[in-house]
């Protein structure tokens, strides 16, 4: 009789353990299917380095690659992002292109790497270095100090949804 009770308790324990594992797998699959692949960022020095701008990003989850385009009051930009995790709300390393000002007011175009920190919700901030790609007409009307610059600090701060 004692052996039957021990066997019954053992079988019950195994079934609870196995059932618990099955539930966990279903939860993981469900959360993976609900993952968002797009983000909209709004803030200072976004959208190509504009004072106020916005960026839209689309993420390819399995590859961790994101494609980003943006526009602001006086600029446009684009980027190729590599996320450190498989989700859109993770921090990432990016190759950014900024085109600042338009027409006769075009100042400069910059290309360079950035690191963007993203909190789990809302906040993001980035910093990087841009190399001068093109000088616009406005570049030559600035003081001599600006004309000697070949690289610039690029940064942004804002919120994302």
Secondary structure as GFF3:
##gff-version 3
##sequence-region A 1 161
A	DSSP	alpha_helix	2	33	.	.	.	ID=ss1
A	DSSP	beta_strand	38	44	.	.	.	ID=ss2
A	DSSP	beta_strand	52	60	.	.	.	ID=ss3
A	DSSP	beta_strand	65	72	.	.	.	ID=ss4
A	DSSP	beta_strand	75	83	.	.	.	ID=ss5
A	DSSP	beta_strand	92	100	.	.	.	ID=ss6
A	DSSP	three_ten_helix	103	105	.	.	.	ID=ss7
A	DSSP	beta_strand	108	118	.	.	.	ID=ss8
A	DSSP	beta_strand	123	135	.	.	.	ID=ss9
A	DSSP	three_ten_helix	137	141	.	.	.	ID=ss10
A	DSSP	alpha_helix	144	147	.	.	.	ID=ss11
A	DSSP	beta_strand	151	160	.	.	.	ID=ss12
###
